[in-house]
Amino acid sequence: MPRARKSLVVATVNVNGVRAAVRRGMPSWLASRRPDVLLLQEVRAPDEELRTALPDYPFLAHTEAAAKGRAGVAIAARTEFSAVRTGVDPEGYFATSGRWIEADLDTAVGPLTLVSAYVHSGAVGTPQQDDKIRFLDAMDARLAELAAAAGPSGREALVAGDLNVGHTENDIKNHKGNRGKAGFLEEERAHFDHWFDELGWVDVQRRAAGDVPGPYAWWSWRGQAFDNDSGWRIDYQLTTPGLAARAADVRTDRAPSYAERWSDHAPVVATYRA
């Protein structure tokens, strides 16, 4: 029987393929951390394989990408969802992209809308980058709606995932070398400014860490990036202000060594007080 909690532990991680993550050691991390809600990106597997990978989570909300072996986002929980919605845009341009899923859930901290999001990487001057900006534009509209619905008598919200943008120089080790490149473009970063400065969303990890480099959550598999901590902080937990006020602990679960990594991303784990 799950232990009773007076808090809510939420973890988000890009698993870089859930089957590979399981083979590399994700179950041991899950057994140690036991998050109440798990938000996954780049699942890259059908529903039945995801359920096999997460036997302790009876309730799963998952949307696959139309392109097999690509993307896929999921929300896993120990209690049942009251509603599940897929797609970030009402016109449905990204409906089959496997990059946005949201669920309503009654939790220890009250009713929440939880979102697992995966913003794809881009390349300057390509249609892929145009789609990335279009996705961020759609996020602007949806985050405004979720923020407006929150408050003392409303439903707080948490949007988490691999957003593939470093917001500030503190979020990329080699920020000088990445100026003008996808992932650190002024146009991309301006969306984050809008969310934080105008819509009121809170980057709970940055608030907890302070004005310091990192903590990074993605490192290339290649070279010495992990050993040198030459990474990117592109995995976020963004919350509405009421939920941010309940954030008691926010950590990045960086693997002890390169050999113990089970994804090229590290989980970002936050505890919210009841």
C-alpha positions in Angstrom: 0.0 0.0 0.0 1.4 3.5 -0.9 2.5 5.4 2.1 0.3 8.4 3.1 1.9 11.7 2.3 1.3 15.3 3.4 3.1 16.5 0.3 3.2 15.8 -3.4 6.4 14.7 -5.1 6.5 15.3 -8.9 9.4 14.1 -11.1 9.9 15.0 -14.8 12.4 13.4 -17.1 13.1 12.9 -20.7 13.7 9.1 -20.7 15.2 9.0 -24.3 13.2 5.9 -25.0 11.5 4.2 -22.0 12.6 0.7 -23.0 16.2 1.8 -23.1 15.8 3.7 -19.8 14.5 0.5 -18.1 17.4 -1.5 -19.4 19.9 1.1 -18.1 18.5 1.3 -14.6 15.4 3.6 -14.3 13.5 1.1 -12.1 16.2 1.4 -9.3 15.8 5.2 -9.4 12.0 5.0 -9.3 12.2 2.6 -6.3 14.4 5.0 -4.5 12.5 8.2 -5.3 8.9 7.0 -5.5 7.4 10.1 -7.0 3.7 10.5 -6.7 3.5 11.8 -10.2 5.9 11.0 -13.0 6.0 13.1 -16.2 7.9 11.5 -19.1 9.1 12.8 -22.4 10.4 10.9 -25.4 8.7 7.8 -24.4 9.0 6.2 -27.9 6.9 3.2 -27.0 3.2 2.1 -27.2 0.9 2.1 -24.3 1.3 -1.6 -23.4 5.1 -1.3 -23.1 4.9 1.9 -21.1 2.6 0.1 -18.6 5.0 -2.7 -18.3 7.8 -0.3 -17.6 5.8 1.4 -14.8 4.1 -1.3 -12.8 3.6 0.8 -9.7 1.6 3.5 -11.5 -1.9 2.1 -12.3 -3.0 5.4 -14.0 -1.3 6.5 -17.2 -2.1 9.3 -19.6 0.0 8.9 -22.8 0.0 10.3 -26.3 2.2 8.7 -28.9 3.6 10.5 -32.0 2.3 9.5 -35.4 5.9 8.9 -36.4 6.8 5.7 -34.7 9.8 5.7 -32.4 9.6 9.5 -32.0 8.6 11.8 -29.2 5.7 10.6 -27.0 4.8 12.2 -23.6 3.1 10.7 -20.6 1.8 11.3 -17.1 1.9 8.4 -14.6 0.1 8.6 -11.2 -1.1 6.5 -8.3 -4.5 8.0 -8.2 -7.0 8.3 -11.0 -7.3 11.4 -13.3 -10.5 13.3 -13.5 -9.8 14.4 -17.1 -7.1 14.0 -19.8 -6.4 16.3 -22.8 -3.9 16.0 -25.5 -2.5 18.7 -27.8 -1.4 22.2 -27.0 -3.3 24.0 -29.9 -7.0 24.1 -30.5 -6.6 23.9 -34.3 -4.8 20.6 -33.8 -1.7 21.3 -35.8 0.4 19.4 -33.2 -2.4 16.9 -32.4 -0.4 13.8 -33.6 3.1 15.1 -32.5 3.2 13.3 -29.1 4.5 16.5 -27.5 1.8 17.7 -25.1 -0.5 15.9 -22.6 -2.4 17.3 -19.6 -4.4 15.8 -16.9 -6.5 17.0 -14.0 -5.8 15.2 -10.7 -6.9 15.6 -7.0 -3.7 15.6 -5.0 -2.3 16.2 -1.5 -1.9 19.8 -2.3 -5.3 20.2 -3.9 -6.7 19.9 -7.4 -4.1 20.3 -10.1 -3.7 20.4 -13.8 -0.4 18.6 -14.7 1.2 18.9 -18.1 4.0 16.8 -19.6 5.5 18.8 -22.5 8.3 18.1 -25.1 9.4 21.0 -27.2 11.3 19.6 -30.1 14.8 20.8 -30.9 15.3 23.1 -33.9 17.8 24.3 -36.4 18.0 28.0 -37.5 16.5 28.6 -40.9 14.6 25.3 -41.2 11.0 24.3 -41.2 11.7 22.4 -38.0 12.6 25.7 -36.3 9.5 27.4 -37.7 7.4 24.6 -36.1 9.3 25.0 -32.8 8.4 28.7 -32.7 4.8 27.8 -33.6 4.7 25.3 -30.7 6.1 28.0 -28.3 3.4 30.4 -29.6 0.7 27.8 -28.8 2.2 27.4 -25.3 1.9 31.1 -24.8 -1.9 30.8 -25.3 -2.3 27.7 -23.2 -0.2 28.9 -20.3 -2.2 32.1 -20.2 -5.4 30.0 -19.9 -4.0 27.8 -17.2 -2.7 30.8 -15.3 -6.1 32.6 -15.5 -7.8 29.4 -14.1 -5.5 29.3 -11.1 -5.9 31.1 -7.8 -7.5 30.8 -4.4 -10.7 29.2 -5.7 -9.2 27.7 -8.9 -7.0 24.9 -10.1 -3.3 25.4 -9.8 -1.1 24.1 -12.6 2.3 22.5 -13.3 3.9 22.4 -16.7 7.0 20.3 -16.8 9.3 18.6 -19.3 12.1 19.0 -21.8 11.4 22.4 -23.3 14.7 22.5 -25.3 15.5 26.2 -24.6 18.0 27.6 -22.1 16.3 30.6 -20.6 19.4 32.5 -19.4 23.2 32.3 -19.5 23.0 30.3 -16.3 21.2 27.6 -18.1 23.9 26.7 -20.6 27.6 26.0 -19.7 28.8 27.1 -23.1 26.3 30.0 -23.6 28.8 32.1 -25.6 29.3 29.4 -28.1 25.6 28.8 -28.5 24.4 32.4 -29.2 22.5 32.5 -32.4 21.8 28.7 -32.3 18.6 26.9 -31.7 18.0 26.4 -28.0 19.4 29.8 -27.1 17.9 32.2 -29.6 16.5 35.5 -28.3 13.2 34.7 -30.0 12.9 31.4 -28.1 14.0 32.9 -24.8 11.5 35.7 -25.1 8.7 33.2 -24.6 10.1 32.3 -21.2 10.3 36.0 -20.3 6.6 36.3 -21.2 5.6 33.3 -19.1 7.5 34.5 -16.1 7.3 38.3 -16.3 3.8 38.7 -17.7 1.8 35.5 -17.0 3.2 34.9 -13.5 4.6 31.4 -14.0 7.4 30.4 -11.6 10.5 28.4 -12.6 10.7 26.6 -9.2 14.1 25.0 -9.9 15.7 28.4 -10.7 14.1 30.0 -7.7 15.4 27.2 -5.5 18.9 27.3 -7.0 19.4 31.0 -7.2 21.4 33.0 -9.6 24.1 30.4 -10.3 25.2 28.3 -13.3 23.0 25.2 -13.7 22.0 22.9 -12.2 22.2 21.2 -15.6 19.9 18.3 -16.5 21.1 17.4 -20.1 24.6 16.4 -21.2 25.6 14.9 -24.6 26.4 11.2 -24.5 29.6 12.1 -26.5 32.9 13.2 -25.2 33.5 14.5 -21.7 30.4 16.6 -21.4 29.0 14.8 -18.4 32.3 14.4 -16.6 33.0 18.1 -17.1 29.4 19.1 -16.3 29.2 20.9 -19.6 25.4 20.7 -19.8 22.2 22.5 -20.5 19.3 23.2 -18.1 16.4 22.6 -20.5 14.2 20.5 -18.2 11.8 22.5 -16.2 9.0 22.5 -13.7 6.9 25.6 -14.2 4.1 26.3 -11.8 1.4 28.8 -11.1 2.2 31.1 -8.1 -0.1 29.3 -5.6 1.7 26.0 -6.2 5.1 27.6 -6.3 4.5 28.9 -2.7 4.2 25.2 -1.7 7.5 24.1 -3.2 9.7 22.8 -0.4 12.5 21.1 -2.2 13.6 21.0 -5.9 16.5 18.9 -7.0 18.1 17.5 -10.1 19.0 13.8 -9.7 22.3 13.8 -11.6 23.7 10.3 -11.9 26.8 9.6 -9.7 28.8 8.7 -12.8 28.6 8.4 -16.6 28.2 4.7 -16.3 25.2 5.0 -14.1 23.2 7.3 -16.4 20.0 5.8 -17.7 19.1 8.7 -20.0 21.0 11.7 -21.4 18.7 13.8 -19.2 18.5 13.8 -15.4 15.2 13.9 -13.6 14.1 17.1 -12.0 12.2 16.3 -8.8 10.1 18.7 -6.7 8.3 18.3 -3.4 5.2 20.5 -2.8 3.8 20.9 0.7 0.2 20.2 1.5 
